[in-house]
Amino acid sequence: MSDSGHSHLFEPVTLGDLTLRNRIVMAPLTRSRSDAQGVPPIYAADYYAQRADAGLIISEATNISPQAVGYAFTPGIWSDAQVASWKRVTDAVHRHEGRIFLQLWHTGRISHPDVQEGGKLPVAPSALKPEGQAFTAKGMQDHVTPRALDTDEIPGLVEDYRHAAQQAKAAGFDGVEVHSANNYLLEQFIRDSTNQRDDIYGGSIENRLRFPLAVVDAVIDVWGADRVGIRISPTTDQPGGSPLDSDVMATYGQYIDALSERGLAYLHIIEGVTQLSRDCPDGVDLHALTKRFKGKVMANNRYTRELAEKTLDAHQADLIAFGRAFIANPDLVERLRTGAPLADAPKEYWYGGDSVGYSDWPGMQGQIRAA
């Protein structure tokens, strides 16, 4: 907090050509409420509208294609029915003067044949089996060894991202975030631990960045750079037990430099290990990395109001993303502003189910507005 006692957290901030009412971002939260066709439920409009006081909402991670799916009951953006359902969401958020970006997702090897069309194998840069289990309609199942993508398949994936970006525009979003974090497909290409290719998409840092940057360029073609953000997680090893890159600073430094040159709206960085820890390995300086980005920086992972204010005051970020706190606190912005206690959502409500534990959480003054 500044010397005057004024908090920067609640100040307006510009993001590209948008003005956000505060610096609080609702982080993307997978909730697994969509149907088997990846269509969000009608009550998703209530859920997002209730949280529209955030300066920016980033939608739950949304599959760009049927091949992109890694978890049961997660939403997509490739079909007309999905677009129509998302349009209800964006209309509801906009009625309450909120802003919302769609997060574009391809899970790569973090998937399972039971959530893939026709029971096909998941795809990845290399045929390396991840640790852990996949969430399917039949319950948790062990991950499998994915199929390595052929070189000539990769341009088609870029076009899947382009199509998804176009669909997001049709659905009324204010912009999109490219999910290049959490060991999903794009990060699988970036890290030399999960990319063992010997073609133009593997080997050198430049080659490993080729596909992710082609995706970013395709999305920029649709939206313009000032309506595109990107999420990275240089030190997160989950899901999949994915080892970090052998030279985090060199690989992600080159990546961030290339992203900065493109003039993106923001760089969204997960500090430490998602959900678990803010610790980073020796030799990794995330603030040194984010300083290389010339646009807005969004910090994420286990933030409190106190830590958020400290980070903003130190000019180490421009926006702060809060995740799980938004689940049980639709009025989180006001609770943070007033110092009110936060409700806690039991884990049983995080993934799967219906409107219970999703769009029915009360605020401090009772039930929050519906869509």
SENU-375908 format. One line per field, with one value per residue (C-alpha): x negated, y, z; residue number from 1. Coordinates in nm, 4 decimals. Example, Ala and Ser with C-alpha at 12.3 -4.5 7.8 and 13.67 -1.06 7.14 Angstrom:
BEGIN
east = (-1.2300	-1.3670) $
north = (-0.4500	-0.1060) $
up = (0.7800	0.7140) $
num = (1	2) $
//
This chain:
BEGIN
east = (0.0000	-0.1278	-0.2436	0.0919	0.2751	0.4356	0.4424	0.3466	0.5393	0.8703	0.7511	0.8602	0.5990	0.5778	0.5259	0.4700	0.7669	0.9771	1.0165	1.0586	1.2338	0.9660	0.6520	0.8185	0.8490	1.0628	0.8214	0.9326	1.0897	1.1761	1.5124	1.6259	1.9925	2.0346	2.2229	2.0714	2.0606	1.8619	2.1549	2.1521	2.4724	2.7309	2.6404	2.2813	2.4165	2.5168	2.1779	1.9779	2.2184	2.1994	1.8228	1.8285	1.6952	1.3475	1.1488	1.1174	1.2585	1.0604	1.2911	1.2284	0.9888	1.1809	1.0950	1.0166	1.1190	1.2363	0.8719	0.7849	1.0024	0.8190	1.0852	1.4484	1.7210	1.4958	1.6244	1.5302	1.5511	1.5461	1.9206	2.2144	2.3911	2.0873	2.0690	2.4390	2.3979	2.0874	2.2772	2.5218	2.2229	2.0586	2.3912	2.4516	2.1054	2.1387	2.4789	2.2947	2.0168	1.7623	1.4875	1.4193	1.1496	1.1732	0.8789	0.7842	0.6758	0.5264	0.4221	0.1911	0.0694	0.2620	0.5648	0.7030	0.8673	1.1965	1.2263	1.0999	1.3252	1.3345	1.1144	0.8026	0.4731	0.3945	0.1306	-0.1920	-0.5246	-0.6815	-0.5493	-0.6250	-0.3748	-0.2801	-0.2461	0.0868	0.4443	0.7023	1.0514	1.2997	1.6743	1.5833	1.3740	0.9992	0.7878	0.4129	0.2613	0.1443	-0.1485	-0.0427	-0.0984	-0.3736	-0.2394	-0.3637	-0.5387	-0.2701	0.0079	-0.1161	-0.0021	0.3489	0.3308	0.2394	0.5553	0.7565	0.6389	0.7257	1.0770	1.1240	1.0175	1.2742	1.5414	1.4531	1.5096	1.8472	1.9359	1.8833	1.5680	1.3543	1.0372	0.8606	0.5821	0.3555	0.2975	-0.0743	-0.1182	-0.0552	-0.2313	0.0398	-0.0318	-0.2098	-0.4322	-0.4994	-0.6592	-0.8536	-1.0278	-1.3124	-1.1965	-0.8736	-0.9858	-1.2369	-1.1622	-1.4313	-1.2336	-1.1820	-0.9705	-1.2345	-1.5938	-1.6976	-1.5028	-1.4054	-1.2611	-1.0745	-0.9150	-0.8152	-0.4717	-0.3666	-0.4635	-0.2782	0.0300	-0.0116	-0.0489	0.2667	0.4664	0.3282	0.4417	0.7974	0.8029	0.5137	0.2302	0.3926	0.6811	0.4575	0.2941	0.0833	0.0269	-0.3055	-0.4290	-0.8083	-0.8359	-0.5182	-0.5648	-0.1976	0.0098	-0.1801	-0.4891	-0.6518	-1.0194	-1.1169	-1.3126	-1.6876	-1.7516	-1.4420	-1.5948	-1.7259	-1.4178	-1.1534	-1.3660	-1.3719	-0.9998	-0.9093	-1.1256	-0.9377	-0.6008	-0.6963	-0.7897	-0.4362	-0.2790	-0.0425	0.2039	0.0490	-0.1787	-0.0086	-0.2693	-0.2182	-0.4740	-0.6015	-0.3929	-0.0209	0.1928	-0.0899	-0.3791	-0.5302	-0.8812	-1.1073	-1.4184	-1.7618	-1.8792	-1.5296	-1.4336	-1.0776	-1.0883	-1.3946	-1.1942	-0.8845	-1.0959	-1.1751	-0.8084	-0.7223	-0.3466	-0.1265	-0.2224	0.0393	-0.0854	0.0826	0.0586	0.1678	0.2174	0.3657	0.4590	0.1410	-0.0836	0.1020	0.0484	-0.3184	-0.3686	-0.1917	-0.3794	-0.7089	-0.6091	-0.6542	-0.3090	-0.0220	0.2645	0.3182	0.5124	0.7103	0.8355	0.9932	1.1030	1.3551	1.5289	1.7103	1.6851	1.8708	1.8241	1.4516	1.3608	1.5737	1.4516	1.0921	1.1746	1.3358	1.1183	1.4186	1.3553	1.3541	1.5747	1.4028	1.5396	1.5035	1.3096	1.6123	1.7621	1.4571	1.5016	1.8206	2.1779	2.4445	2.5296	2.4799	2.1418	2.1083	2.3574	2.5403	2.2781	2.4173	2.2351	2.1982	2.5411	2.7158	2.7679	2.5695	2.7412	2.8198	2.7496) $
north = (0.0000	0.3490	0.5888	0.7684	0.4478	0.4401	0.1014	0.0779	-0.2488	-0.0680	0.1931	0.1829	0.0631	0.0614	-0.2638	-0.1935	0.0231	-0.1006	0.0709	-0.1728	-0.0546	-0.2041	-0.4170	-0.7319	-1.0151	-1.3242	-1.5974	-1.8791	-2.1513	-2.4911	-2.5886	-2.8765	-2.7765	-2.8016	-3.0809	-3.3697	-3.1489	-2.8782	-2.6352	-2.4208	-2.4398	-2.1626	-2.0789	-2.0016	-1.6569	-1.6076	-1.7297	-1.4873	-1.1914	-1.2246	-1.1696	-0.8844	-0.6342	-0.7677	-0.5387	-0.8326	-1.1846	-1.4525	-1.7398	-2.0947	-2.2636	-2.3374	-2.6067	-2.4839	-2.8125	-3.1646	-3.2774	-3.0133	-3.1675	-3.3060	-3.3120	-3.4189	-3.1529	-2.8630	-2.6019	-2.5524	-2.2701	-2.4545	-2.5145	-2.2799	-2.4149	-2.3335	-1.9826	-1.9240	-2.0300	-1.8158	-1.5222	-1.5428	-1.5174	-1.2189	-1.0353	-1.0864	-0.9632	-0.6588	-0.5705	-0.5252	-0.3242	-0.6029	-0.7129	-1.0741	-1.2519	-1.6143	-1.8411	-2.0581	-2.4097	-2.7244	-2.9764	-3.1850	-3.4927	-3.4049	-3.5947	-3.9457	-4.1455	-4.1403	-3.7639	-3.7686	-3.8093	-4.1734	-4.2768	-4.1503	-4.1010	-3.7495	-3.5637	-3.4000	-3.2819	-3.6130	-3.9513	-3.9043	-4.0275	-3.7774	-3.8755	-3.8762	-3.9287	-3.7754	-3.6669	-3.8515	-3.9173	-4.2626	-4.1143	-4.0730	-4.2805	-4.3099	-4.0914	-4.2696	-4.2263	-3.9644	-3.9716	-3.7428	-3.4925	-3.5161	-3.2065	-3.1426	-3.1513	-2.8485	-2.5742	-2.7194	-2.6705	-2.3068	-2.2754	-2.4360	-2.1543	-1.8973	-2.0426	-2.0466	-1.6806	-1.5956	-1.7877	-1.5991	-1.2722	-1.3996	-1.4895	-1.1300	-1.1560	-0.8466	-1.0341	-1.3659	-1.5165	-1.7772	-2.0538	-2.1212	-2.2485	-2.5374	-2.7959	-2.8024	-2.8245	-2.4947	-2.5321	-2.8933	-2.7559	-2.4854	-2.7090	-2.9335	-3.1810	-3.2544	-3.1644	-3.4126	-3.3466	-3.3291	-3.1273	-2.7487	-2.7544	-2.9119	-2.8779	-2.5136	-2.2585	-2.0847	-2.4087	-2.4921	-2.1480	-2.1678	-2.3258	-2.1194	-1.7954	-1.9017	-1.9506	-1.6054	-1.4494	-1.6220	-1.4970	-1.1448	-1.1586	-1.2025	-0.9697	-0.7259	-0.7456	-0.5112	-0.7565	-1.0618	-1.1747	-1.4818	-1.7006	-1.8655	-2.0771	-2.1195	-2.2998	-2.5080	-2.8851	-2.9844	-3.1412	-3.4354	-3.4117	-3.2268	-3.1431	-2.7803	-2.6660	-2.7233	-2.3470	-2.1626	-1.8154	-1.8537	-2.0256	-1.8064	-1.4942	-1.5466	-1.6259	-1.3137	-1.0984	-1.2287	-1.1764	-0.8241	-0.7365	-0.8301	-0.5717	-0.8035	-0.6579	-0.8424	-1.1200	-1.3406	-1.5246	-1.7964	-1.7443	-2.0702	-2.3878	-2.3483	-2.3758	-2.5293	-2.2897	-1.9539	-2.0987	-2.0995	-2.3092	-2.1617	-1.9609	-1.8666	-1.4993	-1.4483	-1.0727	-1.0487	-1.2303	-1.0131	-0.6960	-0.7993	-0.7585	-0.4019	-0.4293	-0.4953	-0.7811	-0.9877	-1.1795	-1.4950	-1.7613	-1.7560	-1.3806	-1.2026	-0.8338	-0.7582	-0.9392	-0.7845	-0.4328	-0.5033	-0.6330	-0.3369	-0.0857	-0.2456	-0.2122	-0.5868	-0.6242	-0.4115	-0.6563	-0.9300	-1.2487	-1.4172	-1.7711	-1.9957	-1.6979	-1.6119	-1.9511	-1.8855	-1.5055	-1.3591	-1.0172	-1.0729	-0.7204	-0.5631	-0.8091	-0.7234	-0.3528	-0.3654	-0.6339	-0.8619	-1.2322	-1.4657	-1.7715	-2.0979	-2.3434	-2.7129	-2.8980	-3.1141	-2.8093	-2.7187	-2.9633	-3.1088	-3.0918	-2.8304	-2.4790	-2.5819	-2.4580	-2.2687	-1.9885	-1.9962	-1.8496	-1.5482	-1.2211	-1.0296	-0.8707	-1.1891	-1.3347	-1.1638	-1.0481	-1.2999	-1.2563) $
up = (0.0000	-0.0758	0.1994	0.1927	0.2740	-0.0687	-0.2391	-0.6055	-0.6249	-0.6673	-0.9165	-1.2820	-1.5288	-1.9067	-2.0934	-2.4604	-2.5566	-2.2633	-1.9276	-1.6377	-1.3209	-1.0935	-1.1077	-0.9758	-1.2275	-1.1912	-1.2952	-1.5256	-1.3114	-1.4534	-1.3013	-1.5296	-1.5544	-1.9331	-2.1065	-2.3034	-2.6159	-2.4388	-2.4146	-2.0977	-1.8895	-1.8852	-1.5238	-1.6300	-1.7204	-1.3551	-1.2314	-1.4429	-1.4050	-1.0268	-1.0488	-1.3019	-1.0463	-1.1206	-1.3467	-1.5861	-1.5921	-1.7729	-1.8583	-1.7545	-1.9965	-2.3164	-2.5683	-2.9197	-3.0849	-2.9991	-3.0043	-2.7450	-2.4719	-2.1705	-1.8994	-1.8968	-1.8943	-1.9948	-2.2429	-2.6055	-2.8574	-3.1909	-3.2389	-3.2968	-2.9864	-2.7743	-2.9179	-2.8470	-2.4850	-2.4369	-2.5892	-2.2967	-2.0645	-2.2331	-2.2622	-1.8905	-1.7943	-2.0188	-1.8724	-1.5436	-1.7107	-1.6745	-1.9129	-2.0056	-2.2099	-2.3283	-2.2504	-2.5507	-2.4486	-2.5970	-2.3327	-2.5520	-2.3669	-2.0482	-2.1767	-2.2230	-2.5041	-2.3092	-2.3614	-2.7209	-3.0272	-3.1326	-2.8404	-3.0164	-2.8389	-2.7157	-2.9173	-2.8029	-2.9396	-2.8317	-2.7213	-2.3515	-2.0945	-1.8213	-1.4589	-1.2806	-1.3886	-1.6202	-1.5155	-1.7396	-1.7341	-1.5963	-1.3172	-1.2754	-1.5137	-1.5589	-1.8285	-2.1425	-2.3781	-2.6369	-3.0107	-3.1371	-3.3890	-3.7456	-3.8750	-4.1355	-3.8723	-3.6829	-3.9259	-3.8925	-3.5165	-3.5716	-3.7812	-3.4981	-3.2734	-3.5403	-3.5747	-3.1977	-3.1795	-3.4475	-3.2568	-2.9388	-3.1231	-3.2463	-2.8868	-2.7765	-2.5690	-2.5155	-2.6042	-2.5632	-2.3565	-2.5146	-2.2597	-2.2891	-1.9335	-1.6928	-1.9090	-2.1746	-2.5476	-2.6090	-2.3052	-2.3998	-2.7159	-2.5290	-2.2744	-2.3823	-2.1166	-2.3084	-2.6615	-2.8018	-3.1690	-3.4373	-3.6941	-3.7223	-3.4037	-3.1786	-3.0671	-3.0404	-2.8376	-3.1619	-3.2992	-2.9772	-2.9788	-3.3453	-3.2922	-2.9870	-3.1625	-3.4782	-3.2597	-3.1058	-3.4501	-3.5772	-3.2789	-3.3250	-3.6883	-3.5603	-3.2610	-3.2854	-3.0331	-2.7782	-2.7235	-2.6770	-2.3540	-2.2837	-1.9800	-1.8944	-1.6019	-1.6186	-1.2822	-1.2639	-1.2921	-1.2682	-1.4083	-1.5480	-1.3317	-1.6199	-1.5555	-1.6020	-1.9047	-1.8665	-1.8927	-1.7743	-1.7939	-2.1483	-2.2934	-2.1313	-2.1700	-2.5460	-2.5443	-2.3485	-2.5733	-2.8774	-2.7083	-2.6055	-2.9630	-3.0681	-2.8381	-2.6492	-2.4001	-2.1068	-1.9871	-1.7259	-1.5193	-1.2604	-0.9863	-0.8407	-0.8726	-0.9475	-0.6295	-0.4279	-0.3686	-0.4633	-0.4407	-0.7463	-0.8132	-0.7547	-1.0519	-1.1688	-1.1271	-1.2459	-1.1906	-1.4124	-1.6790	-1.6495	-1.6693	-2.0267	-2.1191	-2.2207	-2.1692	-1.8671	-1.6345	-1.4511	-1.1461	-1.0209	-0.7511	-0.3875	-0.3683	-0.0681	-0.0601	0.1361	-0.1110	-0.4052	-0.2717	-0.1996	-0.5543	-0.7144	-0.4980	-0.6009	-0.9685	-1.0148	-1.1733	-1.3031	-1.2418	-0.9840	-1.0608	-0.7838	-0.8418	-0.5809	-0.3690	-0.6423	-0.6157	-0.2855	-0.2943	-0.5916	-0.4274	-0.3749	-0.4891	-0.2160	0.0450	-0.0393	-0.0345	0.3102	0.4668	0.5179	0.5820	0.2843	0.2497	0.1569	-0.1002	-0.0149	-0.2830	-0.3610	-0.5374	-0.7453	-1.0332	-1.1748	-1.0576	-1.1230	-1.0038	-0.6396	-0.5228	-0.8506	-0.9101	-0.5743	-0.3390	-0.1476	-0.1039	0.2203	0.1669	0.0520	-0.2914	-0.5658	-0.8839	-1.1553	-1.5230) $
num = (1	2	3	4	5	6	7	8	9	10	11	12	13	14	15	16	17	18	19	20	21	22	23	24	25	26	27	28	29	30	31	32	33	34	35	36	37	38	39	40	41	42	43	44	45	46	47	48	49	50	51	52	53	54	55	56	57	58	59	60	61	62	63	64	65	66	67	68	69	70	71	72	73	74	75	76	77	78	79	80	81	82	83	84	85	86	87	88	89	90	91	92	93	94	95	96	97	98	99	100	101	102	103	104	105	106	107	108	109	110	111	112	113	114	115	116	117	118	119	120	121	122	123	124	125	126	127	128	129	130	131	132	133	134	135	136	137	138	139	140	141	142	143	144	145	146	147	148	149	150	151	152	153	154	155	156	157	158	159	160	161	162	163	164	165	166	167	168	169	170	171	172	173	174	175	176	177	178	179	180	181	182	183	184	185	186	187	188	189	190	191	192	193	194	195	196	197	198	199	200	201	202	203	204	205	206	207	208	209	210	211	212	213	214	215	216	217	218	219	220	221	222	223	224	225	226	227	228	229	230	231	232	233	234	235	236	237	238	239	240	241	242	243	244	245	246	247	248	249	250	251	252	253	254	255	256	257	258	259	260	261	262	263	264	265	266	267	268	269	270	271	272	273	274	275	276	277	278	279	280	281	282	283	284	285	286	287	288	289	290	291	292	293	294	295	296	297	298	299	300	301	302	303	304	305	306	307	308	309	310	311	312	313	314	315	316	317	318	319	320	321	322	323	324	325	326	327	328	329	330	331	332	333	334	335	336	337	338	339	340	341	342	343	344	345	346	347	348	349	350	351	352	353	354	355	356	357	358	359	360	361	362	363	364	365	366	367	368	369	370	371) $
//
